[in-house]
């Protein structure tokens, strides 16, 4: 069956069509005002039955606070929950710390007179008069979206259901924490529920024209699974980090085919860079933070930094050079696009000769070197400014790579860096040398790998519920009952769009008694012995020690139900090629401009060797091979680069 993957980025919208073992890739400029326009304009005249889509629409709406007025209804006494948060200061030594505002304004929080204890026992009943008062207060706010998060509703959601029924009877749509994040920790639960209510109308408007045009539409969620649009709308926060998920899955698929399973994925796009560490499979975290706001939803463990091809360079008040996180995006775009004079990383690479003025960016935008030089001249000497901009961007991306590897006890020397995204292969070798990664793999289609990776994602849902109890045989019946309820819900949700699951994967959030935070661990079965064994092993791997004699406590149980899709079979090439001949060019290296070779990727057959300094161009991406690096192409068309000195 033919399938198409679509990845909407800040600058380009990428398309990959997989049909009869042949891969076709192309790009279109994104349309930030209405991203669905670029999606629909870039589709073939007759779209295939299977269309898989990932987007940053939810992320951008949250970052820009572009959404409806949102009201939070919470237990009386907890109205300041989203203001107080965790009382932590992200910038400890900042004399004038500024916190990003939440999507709910303090005056748009309503207290509900009710109370359950941590065991679900009713301390303060919720009566009809109180429900009527709450509905009138909600209507008086003028709010358009409503989030309900009552204390301990993850244990017993009866009061939340009563509030929801009253609001809906009055024509007020709402989102419940019992549906979005039924887990302990009231701030994270309230934050996630409020964000879900805030995002739902935006996502609904975005999906409406796509659903009308594409019957087989599937969306990739933050944990790397595919769901129907209705499932995505029911849980909007699952879409916030969906963009990077396709890239990680694509990097793993390409690396496995090439014989590597320990990888660092490096996805540098137009707005940001996403990095992840994979030990044979992606790792998943339960909680993320976007723009200072907590989101309690499963997501692939990706670290994002605001450094991309479109990141804007500027001098701050103290005279330091800053790059990002602001981006020129697709409109006006980098200065070399000819529509503005904002100096960006793309402009810097063009001035340094690493991007070629004769090669159209994304296959459609002809870069103007004189515009790039003029923009960088606002920072100083164009060439020196360009070199500094690249160095600053590289430093930010190297920190991200160290964060997911060295800071978590992994030696980068044992990994392969998979470089992709529109700008990733331009910077990969320099980053690998800085961090200590011995090998760089550049896929055959690096500029559109995220869209390709979406085609490798299974149809999947994850269901979780909090339950704090000791992990011992006395708790076995309660754990078994919870597992049965989770499995039943997972099967029902998946059956609505994908059928019967082929696999169930169990996870537990556990900790030693007395610890404040838990670890997510994969377990062989939802049973006390299996949970304890997996937790001790995970604690040893993560922190370097474990305590088998200490009691273990369960905090939440999770199940992921999956229907796998056919594995992507990457086409092999059997045409051998010697070292290809290219055209001469001058490229900036460490000490100045140096004679280099420019090759087209199409000229590199199986076994072709390359040696830096070299620039390898293709429609969707450009690869820079610095001096001291050499490589070859494999049977899949991947470029494998290693330091030669």
RAHU-V330632 format. One record per run of one state. SS is the DSSP state (2 for helix, 1 for strand, 0 for the rest). FROM is the first residue (numbers start at 1). LEN is the number of residues. If there is no record, write none. Layout:
# RAHU-V330632
[[SS:FROM:LEN] [SS:FROM:LEN]]
This chain:
# RAHU-V330632
[[0:1:2] [1:3:6] [0:9:3] [1:12:8] [0:20:2] [1:22:8] [0:30:5] [2:35:8] [0:43:7] [1:50:6] [0:56:1] [2:57:7] [0:64:6] [1:70:6] [0:76:5] [2:81:4] [0:85:21] [2:106:3] [1:109:4] [0:113:2] [1:115:2] [0:117:5] [1:122:3] [0:125:3] [2:128:13] [0:141:4] [1:145:5] [0:150:8] [2:158:12] [0:170:4] [1:174:3] [2:177:4] [0:181:5] [2:186:28] [0:214:3] [1:217:4] [0:221:5] [1:226:2] [0:228:1] [2:229:6] [0:235:1] [2:236:4] [0:240:2] [2:242:17] [0:259:3] [1:262:7] [0:269:4] [1:273:7] [0:280:2] [1:282:1] [0:283:1] [1:284:7] [0:291:2] [1:293:8] [0:301:2] [1:303:3] [0:306:5] [1:311:5] [0:316:5] [1:321:7] [0:328:7] [2:335:3] [0:338:6] [1:344:1] [2:345:7] [0:352:9] [1:361:1] [0:362:3] [1:365:1] [0:366:3] [2:369:8] [0:377:5] [2:382:23] [0:405:1] [2:406:3] [0:409:3] [2:412:3] [0:415:1] [1:416:5] [0:421:3] [2:424:12] [0:436:3] [1:439:4] [0:443:3] [2:446:9] [0:455:4] [1:459:12] [0:471:2] [2:473:23] [0:496:7] [1:503:10] [0:513:6] [1:519:5] [0:524:4] [2:528:16] [0:544:8] [1:552:12] [0:564:12] [1:576:1] [0:577:6] [1:583:6] [0:589:4] [1:593:8] [2:601:3] [0:604:2] [1:606:1] [0:607:2] [1:609:3] [0:612:2] [1:614:5] [0:619:2] [1:621:5] [0:626:3] [1:629:5] [0:634:5] [1:639:5] [0:644:2]]
